[in-house]
């Protein structure tokens, strides 16, 4: 999922959704800024004067923050739309989006309530190949909307 989002130039969360990502966005931005500062400090060598244990703890903190916020580094405002893969697992994301007024597109399995999202896409969210196919279609649509070339377009042009 992260690969497809990066290809489309979109932000993503591929770990569990942190409560407050939309409703407490200012705090999330502070955590993202902390992640960026720690990463750049590590690259510049600002922590070389620290003990090995302190550097290890800083590295672990960078890893932890990257797991949660790595896909939203650079996001400066609340998104206009949220694409959710499993609304049963990501109930917090669905409810936060509804609170803040962010439109939602979601893959909805038969064990989920489609009325919770704005644009449900009925499908088996456990089928890996079908999921990849739908995500690739979404990537292509996002890239077309941004004015970029989608992968399927470039494949079709090379075949001609």
C-alpha positions in Angstrom: 0.0 0.0 0.0 2.8 2.4 0.9 4.4 1.8 -2.5 1.2 2.6 -4.4 0.6 5.8 -2.4 4.1 7.0 -2.9 3.8 6.4 -6.7 0.7 8.5 -6.7 2.3 11.2 -4.6 -0.2 10.7 -1.8 0.1 10.5 1.9 -0.7 7.3 3.7 -0.9 5.5 7.1 0.0 1.8 6.9 0.2 1.1 10.6 -2.7 1.5 12.9 -4.6 4.8 12.7 -3.6 7.0 15.6 -6.5 8.6 17.4 -6.5 12.3 16.8 -4.8 12.2 13.4 -7.5 14.4 12.0 -9.2 15.8 15.2 -6.0 16.8 16.9 -4.0 17.6 13.7 -1.8 20.3 15.3 -0.3 17.7 17.7 0.3 15.3 14.8 2.1 18.0 13.0 4.3 18.5 16.0 5.2 14.8 16.1 6.0 14.9 12.4 8.2 17.9 12.9 10.0 16.1 15.8 10.6 13.1 13.4 12.0 15.3 10.7 14.3 17.1 13.2 15.6 13.8 14.7 16.2 12.4 11.2 18.1 15.5 10.0 20.1 15.7 13.2 21.1 12.0 12.8 22.1 12.7 9.2 24.1 15.8 10.1 25.9 13.9 13.0 24.4 16.1 15.7 24.2 13.1 18.0 27.8 11.8 17.5 28.9 13.3 20.8 26.2 11.3 22.7 26.9 7.9 24.2 26.2 4.7 22.2 23.1 4.0 24.3 21.7 7.5 23.8 22.2 7.2 20.1 20.4 3.9 20.1 17.5 5.4 22.0 17.3 8.2 19.5 17.4 5.7 16.7 14.6 3.7 18.2 12.5 6.9 18.6 13.1 7.7 15.0 12.0 4.2 14.0 8.9 4.4 16.2 7.9 7.8 14.9 8.6 6.7 11.3 6.2 3.7 11.8 3.4 6.0 12.8 4.1 9.2 10.8 6.4 8.2 8.0 3.6 8.3 5.4 2.4 11.8 6.4 5.7 13.6 6.5 5.1 16.8 4.4 1.4 16.9 4.9 0.5 20.5 6.0 -3.3 20.3 6.1 -6.1 17.9 6.8 -6.8 15.9 3.6 -9.9 16.4 1.5 -10.5 12.7 1.1 -9.5 9.6 2.9 -9.2 6.1 1.3 -9.7 3.4 3.9 -9.0 -0.3 3.2 -10.7 -2.0 6.1 -13.3 0.0 7.9 -13.8 -2.7 10.5 -10.2 -2.4 11.6 -10.0 1.4 11.1 -13.1 2.5 13.0 -11.2 5.4 14.5 -10.3 6.8 11.0 -13.9 6.5 9.8 -15.3 8.3 12.9 -12.6 11.0 12.8 -13.2 11.7 9.1 -17.0 12.0 9.8 -16.3 14.5 12.7 -14.0 16.7 10.7 -16.0 16.5 7.5 -13.5 14.6 5.4 -15.0 12.6 2.6 -14.3 8.9 2.8 -13.8 6.2 0.1 -13.6 2.7 1.6 -13.4 -0.9 0.5 -16.4 -2.4 2.3 -16.6 -6.2 2.9 -19.9 -8.0 3.6 -19.1 -7.8 7.4 -19.1 -4.0 7.4 -21.7 -1.2 7.4 -21.5 0.7 4.1 -23.5 3.7 5.4 -20.5 4.7 7.6 -18.5 6.0 4.5 -19.4 8.5 1.8 -18.3 6.3 -1.2 -18.3 2.5 -0.4 -16.6 0.1 -2.8 -18.1 -3.3 -2.1 -15.5 -6.0 -2.3 -13.7 -8.7 -0.4 -11.0 -6.8 1.4 -9.1 -10.0 2.2 -8.4 -11.0 -1.4 -4.8 -9.7 -2.0 -4.9 -9.7 -5.8 -8.2 -7.9 -6.0 -7.0 -5.4 -3.4 -3.9 -4.7 -5.4 -5.9 -4.3 -8.5 -8.3 -1.8 -7.0 -5.4 0.1 -5.3 -3.6 0.3 -8.7 -6.8 1.7 -10.3 -7.1 4.3 -7.6 -3.4 5.2 -8.0 -4.0 5.7 -11.8 -7.0 7.9 -11.1 -5.1 10.0 -8.6 -2.2 10.4 -10.9 -4.6 11.4 -13.8 -6.2 13.9 -11.5 -2.8 15.4 -10.6 -1.9 15.6 -14.3 0.8 12.8 -14.1 1.1 9.7 -16.2 -0.4 6.6 -14.7 1.5 3.3 -15.1 -1.3 1.7 -17.2 -1.1 4.7 -19.6 2.7 4.3 -20.0 2.3 0.5 -20.5 -0.3 1.0 -23.2 1.9 3.6 -25.1 4.9 1.2 -25.1 2.8 -1.6 -26.6 1.7 0.6 -29.5 
